[in-house]
């Protein structure tokens, strides 16, 4: 059973950096010596392991991207013999060809310990019943939370996705205290529960949401807590890293990236140079202990920043702020960068707006147009056309001020926009490039 590990989690920053450097040096030597892929990449970049004399020298190493993994499909970027691989997972392929991730026994152990450490930092433990409503199978979410929850001694309900009414029954009957899911599925759960005459807040013991896999705003977190009585904790990970590995702690003020597991950089997406401390940029991660599929300076594509202030919880490992958006999810509408998370944050601040929206971008002639379909809450939906027009204009005004680009707003009845049991798809881009 994993409990709080103060020797590691409270390690003085200078000791943590020294540990990271030793791990980085070992990793680079191993890959240069035994990985055909990485040896060729380092030779092409004219860098040798001896050139890495400090953590700052990591910038001499070449970046890695999903394209490298796709080009090396299925296992050309692996660094261990096939007989040492004990499991495979795969990405969803929502942004291109799926990527295959291999795991050694140690990789699974480190993945489990990393997420178990995160769950412990939230306050979960042997007294909890954790329902896993992420997909099981090739997707890493479900099984990652499953192993971590068992590691901390919690009871696990491996519900996976779908069959929402049954999931609500299990929450009630088994006294579920925490749930791993996407934020949008948590809201969908609340809607279905209400139709069943059940209040998640008043009729269940559910108090913690382990939420991630899609962008969600503070406003959405507040709505989940106010409506469902569930405290949402931001969890983070990607298939390439292993799966979900990191989360917010009990303070809910930034995601701890365990420094003994990973080295994090924030770069300007255009130049590849480091941004100033605290500034937003693209996150780059090096996994310091991965064996089967090493990850060195991997460009995640997520936009965030590092919080330079110490966390009140006492843990000294780097904290990243909430994911602002993605480089590759970013919409450019009439020359303005638009992230779905910006739209979500604005909409969630308007009392009449429900939990679901959709952005539709089209090109009419030479002009890009953006339509935002917005579900209105039941109590706000009315036959009073004047009232609906006032709500619509107020939403359009808020969006214009937030995004610096105009959007047409269409109000729709509750329950009419698509629901997703996995990752939500907020954007429909109909433009041809």
C-alpha positions as CSV (number, residue, x, y, z in Angstrom):
1,X,0.0,0.0,0.0
2,X,1.3,3.5,-1.0
3,X,1.0,6.3,1.6
4,X,2.5,9.7,1.5
5,X,6.2,9.5,0.9
6,X,7.7,12.6,2.5
7,X,11.3,11.6,1.7
8,X,10.5,11.9,-2.0
9,X,7.5,14.3,-2.1
10,X,9.1,16.8,0.3
11,X,12.6,16.5,-1.1
12,X,14.4,19.9,-1.1
13,X,14.4,21.4,-4.6
14,X,18.2,21.2,-5.0
15,X,18.2,17.5,-4.1
16,X,15.3,16.9,-6.5
17,X,17.3,18.6,-9.3
18,X,20.3,16.6,-8.5
19,X,18.2,13.4,-8.7
20,X,16.7,14.5,-12.0
21,X,20.1,15.2,-13.5
22,X,21.4,11.7,-12.5
23,X,18.4,10.1,-14.0
24,X,18.6,12.2,-17.1
25,X,22.3,11.3,-17.6
26,X,21.6,7.6,-17.1
27,X,18.7,7.7,-19.5
28,X,20.6,9.5,-22.3
29,X,23.6,7.1,-22.0
30,X,21.2,4.1,-22.2
31,X,19.4,5.4,-25.2
32,X,22.5,6.5,-27.1
33,X,24.0,3.0,-26.5
34,X,21.0,0.7,-27.0
35,X,18.3,2.6,-29.0
36,X,18.8,2.7,-32.7
37,X,16.1,5.4,-33.0
38,X,17.6,7.7,-30.3
39,X,21.2,7.1,-31.3
40,X,20.3,8.3,-34.8
41,X,18.4,11.3,-33.5
42,X,21.3,12.4,-31.2
43,X,23.9,11.9,-34.0
44,X,21.7,14.0,-36.3
45,X,21.6,16.7,-33.6
46,X,25.4,16.5,-33.1
47,X,24.9,15.7,-29.4
48,X,26.7,13.1,-27.3
49,X,25.8,12.0,-23.7
50,X,29.0,13.6,-22.5
51,X,27.5,17.0,-23.6
52,X,24.8,16.7,-20.9
53,X,26.6,18.3,-18.0
54,X,23.6,19.8,-16.2
55,X,19.8,19.9,-16.5
56,X,20.1,23.0,-18.6
57,X,21.9,21.0,-21.2
58,X,18.7,19.1,-21.9
59,X,18.0,21.8,-24.6
60,X,20.8,20.2,-26.7
61,X,18.6,17.1,-27.1
62,X,16.1,17.0,-30.0
63,X,12.4,17.2,-29.5
64,X,10.1,14.3,-29.9
65,X,6.5,14.4,-31.2
66,X,3.6,12.0,-31.9
67,X,4.8,12.0,-35.5
68,X,7.9,10.1,-34.4
69,X,5.8,7.5,-32.8
70,X,3.5,7.2,-35.8
71,X,6.4,6.9,-38.2
72,X,7.9,4.2,-35.9
73,X,4.6,2.3,-35.7
74,X,4.2,-0.1,-34.0
75,X,7.5,-0.5,-32.0
76,X,10.5,1.0,-33.8
77,X,10.9,3.5,-31.0
78,X,11.0,0.9,-28.3
79,X,14.2,0.4,-26.4
80,X,13.9,-3.1,-24.9
81,X,13.7,-6.5,-26.5
82,X,10.1,-7.7,-27.3
83,X,10.4,-10.4,-24.6
84,X,10.6,-7.6,-21.9
85,X,7.3,-6.0,-23.0
86,X,4.5,-7.3,-20.7
87,X,1.7,-5.0,-22.0
88,X,0.6,-2.8,-24.9
89,X,-1.8,0.1,-24.9
90,X,-2.7,2.4,-27.7
91,X,-3.8,6.1,-28.1
92,X,-7.3,6.9,-29.3
93,X,-6.1,8.1,-32.6
94,X,-8.3,11.2,-32.4
95,X,-5.6,13.4,-33.9
96,X,-4.2,10.9,-36.4
97,X,-2.9,7.3,-36.6
98,X,-3.0,5.6,-33.1
99,X,0.3,5.2,-31.3
100,X,1.3,2.0,-29.6
101,X,2.8,2.2,-26.1
102,X,4.7,-0.8,-24.6
103,X,5.3,-1.4,-20.9
104,X,7.9,-3.4,-19.0
105,X,7.1,-4.7,-15.5
106,X,8.9,-1.7,-14.1
107,X,7.0,0.7,-16.3
108,X,3.7,-0.6,-14.9
109,X,5.0,-0.4,-11.4
110,X,6.2,3.2,-11.8
111,X,2.9,4.2,-13.5
112,X,0.9,2.7,-10.7
113,X,3.0,4.3,-8.0
114,X,2.9,7.7,-9.6
115,X,-0.9,7.8,-9.8
116,X,-1.3,6.1,-6.4
117,X,0.9,8.9,-4.9
118,X,-1.4,11.4,-6.6
119,X,-4.6,9.8,-5.2
120,X,-3.1,9.8,-1.8
121,X,-2.3,13.5,-2.1
122,X,-6.0,14.1,-2.6
123,X,-6.8,12.3,0.6
124,X,-8.1,9.0,-0.8
125,X,-7.2,5.7,0.9
126,X,-8.4,2.3,2.2
127,X,-11.7,3.8,3.4
128,X,-12.8,4.8,-0.1
129,X,-14.8,3.0,-2.8
130,X,-13.6,4.3,-6.2
131,X,-15.8,3.8,-9.3
132,X,-13.8,3.8,-12.5
133,X,-15.9,5.2,-15.3
134,X,-13.1,5.6,-17.8
135,X,-12.8,3.2,-20.7
136,X,-11.0,-0.1,-20.0
137,X,-9.0,-1.8,-22.8
138,X,-6.4,-0.2,-25.1
139,X,-7.2,3.2,-23.6
140,X,-5.0,3.8,-20.6
141,X,-7.5,5.7,-18.4
142,X,-9.6,2.9,-16.8
143,X,-6.8,0.4,-16.0
144,X,-4.4,3.1,-14.8
145,X,-6.9,4.3,-12.2
146,X,-7.8,0.7,-11.3
147,X,-4.3,-0.3,-10.5
148,X,-3.6,2.9,-8.5
149,X,-6.8,2.7,-6.5
150,X,-6.0,-0.9,-5.5
151,X,-2.5,0.2,-4.6
152,X,-3.8,2.7,-2.0
153,X,-6.1,0.0,-0.5
154,X,-9.3,1.4,-1.9
155,X,-12.2,-0.8,-3.1
156,X,-12.6,-0.6,-6.9
157,X,-15.8,-0.7,-9.0
158,X,-14.6,-1.3,-12.6
159,X,-17.7,0.2,-14.2
160,X,-16.0,1.5,-17.4
161,X,-18.2,3.7,-19.6
162,X,-21.9,3.6,-20.5
163,X,-24.9,2.1,-18.8
164,X,-25.3,5.3,-16.8
165,X,-28.4,4.3,-14.9
166,X,-26.6,1.2,-13.7
167,X,-23.6,3.3,-12.7
168,X,-25.9,5.5,-10.5
169,X,-27.4,2.4,-8.8
170,X,-23.9,1.2,-8.1
171,X,-22.9,4.6,-6.6
172,X,-25.9,4.3,-4.3
173,X,-25.7,0.6,-3.4
174,X,-22.0,0.3,-2.9
175,X,-21.4,3.7,-1.1
176,X,-19.1,4.9,-3.8
177,X,-17.0,7.9,-2.5
178,X,-14.9,8.8,-5.6
179,X,-15.3,8.4,-9.3
180,X,-12.8,8.6,-12.2
181,X,-14.4,10.0,-15.3
182,X,-14.4,12.8,-17.8
183,X,-15.9,16.1,-16.5
184,X,-18.6,16.0,-19.2
185,X,-19.6,12.5,-18.2
186,X,-19.8,13.6,-14.6
187,X,-22.3,16.3,-15.7
188,X,-24.2,13.7,-17.8
189,X,-24.3,11.5,-14.8
190,X,-26.0,14.3,-12.8
191,X,-28.6,14.8,-15.6
192,X,-29.5,11.1,-15.7
193,X,-29.7,10.9,-11.9
194,X,-32.2,13.8,-11.9
195,X,-34.3,12.0,-14.4
196,X,-34.3,9.0,-12.1
197,X,-35.3,11.2,-9.2
198,X,-31.9,10.9,-7.5
199,X,-29.8,13.7,-6.2
200,X,-26.1,12.9,-6.4
201,X,-25.5,15.5,-3.8
202,X,-28.1,14.4,-1.3
203,X,-28.7,10.7,-2.0
204,X,-25.2,9.4,-2.5
205,X,-21.8,9.3,-0.7
206,X,-19.9,10.5,-3.8
207,X,-17.6,13.3,-2.8
208,X,-14.6,13.2,-5.1
209,X,-14.3,13.4,-8.9
210,X,-11.0,12.3,-10.5
211,X,-11.5,14.2,-13.7
212,X,-9.5,14.6,-16.9
213,X,-8.9,13.5,-20.5
214,X,-10.6,16.7,-21.8
215,X,-10.3,20.5,-21.2
216,X,-12.5,21.8,-18.4
217,X,-12.6,25.2,-16.7
218,X,-12.7,26.4,-13.1
219,X,-16.3,27.4,-13.7
220,X,-17.2,23.9,-14.8
221,X,-15.5,22.5,-11.7
222,X,-17.5,24.9,-9.5
223,X,-20.7,23.9,-11.2
224,X,-20.0,20.2,-10.6
225,X,-19.3,20.9,-6.9
226,X,-22.4,23.2,-6.4
227,X,-24.8,20.9,-8.3
228,X,-23.5,17.4,-7.5
229,X,-21.6,18.0,-4.3
230,X,-18.5,16.5,-5.9
231,X,-15.1,18.0,-5.5
232,X,-13.4,17.8,-8.9
233,X,-9.6,17.1,-9.0
234,X,-7.8,17.7,-12.2
235,X,-5.9,14.6,-13.3
236,X,-3.4,14.5,-16.1
237,X,-1.6,12.1,-18.4
238,X,-1.3,10.9,-21.9
239,X,-1.0,7.5,-23.5
240,X,2.6,8.2,-24.5
241,X,3.6,9.1,-20.9
242,X,2.0,5.8,-19.7
243,X,-1.5,7.0,-19.0
244,X,-3.0,9.1,-16.2
245,X,0.0,9.8,-13.8
246,X,-0.4,13.2,-12.1
247,X,-3.1,15.2,-10.4
248,X,-3.9,18.1,-8.2
249,X,-3.4,17.6,-4.5
250,X,-5.9,18.5,-1.7
251,X,-5.2,22.2,-2.3
252,X,-6.6,21.9,-5.9
253,X,-4.2,24.6,-7.1
254,X,-2.1,23.1,-9.8
255,X,-1.1,19.6,-10.9
256,X,2.0,18.1,-9.3
257,X,4.4,16.6,-11.8
258,X,6.5,14.1,-9.8
259,X,10.0,15.2,-10.5
260,X,11.5,11.8,-9.8
261,X,9.3,10.5,-12.6
262,X,9.4,13.3,-15.2
263,X,11.3,16.5,-16.1
264,X,9.0,19.3,-17.3
265,X,9.8,22.2,-19.6
266,X,7.6,25.0,-20.9
267,X,8.5,26.3,-24.4
268,X,7.3,28.9,-26.9
269,X,5.4,26.7,-29.5
270,X,6.8,28.7,-32.4
271,X,10.5,29.1,-31.4
272,X,11.0,26.0,-29.2
273,X,12.8,28.3,-26.6
274,X,12.0,28.2,-22.9
275,X,9.6,30.9,-21.8
276,X,10.1,32.9,-18.6
277,X,9.0,31.3,-15.3
278,X,5.3,31.5,-14.8
279,X,4.5,32.3,-18.5
280,X,2.2,30.1,-20.6
281,X,3.7,27.9,-23.3
282,X,3.7,24.3,-24.7
283,X,4.6,21.6,-22.2
284,X,7.5,19.3,-22.9
285,X,8.1,16.2,-20.8
286,X,11.0,13.8,-20.4
287,X,10.0,10.6,-18.7
288,X,13.0,9.7,-16.5
289,X,12.3,6.1,-15.7
290,X,10.4,4.7,-18.7
291,X,12.0,1.5,-20.2
292,X,10.0,0.1,-23.1
293,X,9.0,3.4,-24.8
294,X,11.4,6.1,-23.6
295,X,10.1,9.6,-23.9
296,X,12.7,12.4,-24.3
297,X,11.6,16.1,-24.7
298,X,8.2,15.0,-25.9
299,X,6.1,17.9,-27.2
300,X,2.7,17.2,-25.5
301,X,0.9,20.0,-27.3
302,X,-0.8,21.2,-24.1
303,X,-0.6,24.9,-23.2
304,X,0.1,25.5,-19.5
305,X,2.6,27.2,-17.2
306,X,4.7,26.2,-14.2
307,X,3.7,27.7,-10.8
308,X,6.9,28.9,-9.2
309,X,5.4,29.3,-5.7
310,X,5.7,26.4,-3.2
311,X,2.5,24.4,-2.7
312,X,0.9,24.8,0.7
313,X,0.5,21.0,0.9
314,X,4.3,20.8,1.4
315,X,5.2,18.9,-1.7
316,X,8.1,20.4,-3.5
317,X,7.7,18.9,-7.0
318,X,6.8,21.2,-9.9
319,X,3.2,22.2,-10.3
320,X,1.6,23.0,-13.6
321,X,-1.4,25.2,-13.9
322,X,-4.6,23.9,-15.5
323,X,-4.4,23.1,-19.2
324,X,-5.3,26.3,-21.0
325,X,-5.8,24.5,-24.4
326,X,-3.9,22.6,-27.0
327,X,-1.6,23.8,-29.8
328,X,-3.3,21.4,-32.2
329,X,-6.9,22.0,-30.9
330,X,-6.5,25.7,-31.2
331,X,-8.8,27.3,-33.7
332,X,-7.7,30.3,-35.7
333,X,-10.8,32.3,-36.6
334,X,-10.2,35.5,-38.6
335,X,-6.6,35.6,-37.3
336,X,-7.6,35.1,-33.7
337,X,-6.5,32.1,-31.6
338,X,-9.5,30.5,-30.0
339,X,-9.4,27.6,-27.5
340,X,-12.6,25.6,-26.7
341,X,-11.7,26.0,-23.0
342,X,-12.0,29.8,-23.3
343,X,-15.5,29.3,-24.7
344,X,-16.4,26.9,-21.9
345,X,-15.0,29.2,-19.2
346,X,-17.1,32.1,-20.5
347,X,-20.3,30.1,-20.9
348,X,-20.0,28.5,-17.4
349,X,-20.1,32.0,-15.9
350,X,-23.6,32.7,-17.3
351,X,-26.4,31.5,-14.9
352,X,-28.9,30.5,-17.6
353,X,-26.4,28.3,-19.6
354,X,-26.5,24.5,-19.2
355,X,-23.5,22.1,-19.2
356,X,-23.2,21.5,-23.0
357,X,-22.1,23.5,-26.0
358,X,-20.8,23.0,-29.5
359,X,-18.6,25.2,-31.7
360,X,-19.1,25.0,-35.5
361,X,-16.6,26.8,-37.7
362,X,-17.3,27.3,-41.4
363,X,-15.8,29.3,-44.3
364,X,-18.3,31.4,-46.3
365,X,-16.5,32.9,-49.2
366,X,-13.2,34.1,-47.8
367,X,-14.7,34.8,-44.3
368,X,-14.5,32.4,-41.3
369,X,-17.7,32.2,-39.3
370,X,-18.1,30.7,-35.8
371,X,-21.4,29.4,-34.5
372,X,-21.7,28.5,-30.8
373,X,-24.7,26.3,-30.0
374,X,-25.6,26.6,-26.3
375,X,-28.0,24.5,-24.2
376,X,-30.1,26.5,-21.9
377,X,-31.1,25.2,-18.5
378,X,-34.7,23.9,-18.1
379,X,-35.7,26.8,-15.8
380,X,-34.3,29.4,-18.2
381,X,-35.9,28.0,-21.4
382,X,-39.1,29.9,-22.2
383,X,-41.6,30.7,-24.9
384,X,-40.8,34.4,-24.3
385,X,-38.9,35.3,-27.4
386,X,-37.8,38.6,-26.1
387,X,-36.3,37.0,-23.0
388,X,-34.4,34.4,-25.1
389,X,-33.1,37.1,-27.4
390,X,-31.8,38.9,-24.4
391,X,-30.0,35.8,-23.1
392,X,-28.5,35.1,-26.6
393,X,-27.2,38.7,-27.0
394,X,-25.7,38.6,-23.5
395,X,-23.9,35.4,-24.3
396,X,-22.6,36.7,-27.7
397,X,-21.4,39.9,-25.9
398,X,-19.5,37.9,-23.3
399,X,-17.9,35.7,-25.9
400,X,-16.8,38.7,-28.0
401,X,-15.2,40.2,-25.0
402,X,-13.4,37.0,-24.0
403,X,-12.3,35.8,-27.4
404,X,-11.8,39.1,-29.3
405,X,-13.7,37.6,-32.2
406,X,-17.5,37.6,-32.9
407,X,-19.6,34.5,-32.7
408,X,-23.2,33.8,-33.7
409,X,-25.0,32.2,-30.8
410,X,-27.8,29.7,-31.1
411,X,-29.8,28.7,-28.1
412,X,-31.1,25.1,-28.0
413,X,-33.3,23.1,-25.7
414,X,-31.8,21.1,-22.9
415,X,-30.7,17.6,-23.9
416,X,-30.5,18.3,-27.7
417,X,-26.7,18.5,-28.2
418,X,-24.6,15.3,-28.5
419,X,-23.5,13.5,-25.3
420,X,-20.2,11.6,-25.1
421,X,-19.3,8.9,-22.6
422,X,-15.6,9.3,-23.6
423,X,-13.9,12.5,-24.5
424,X,-16.2,15.3,-25.5
425,X,-15.9,16.8,-29.0
426,X,-16.8,20.4,-28.6
427,X,-15.6,21.5,-32.1
428,X,-16.9,20.9,-35.6
429,X,-14.6,22.5,-38.1
430,X,-16.1,22.4,-41.6
431,X,-13.5,24.6,-43.3
432,X,-11.4,23.2,-46.1
433,X,-7.7,24.1,-45.9
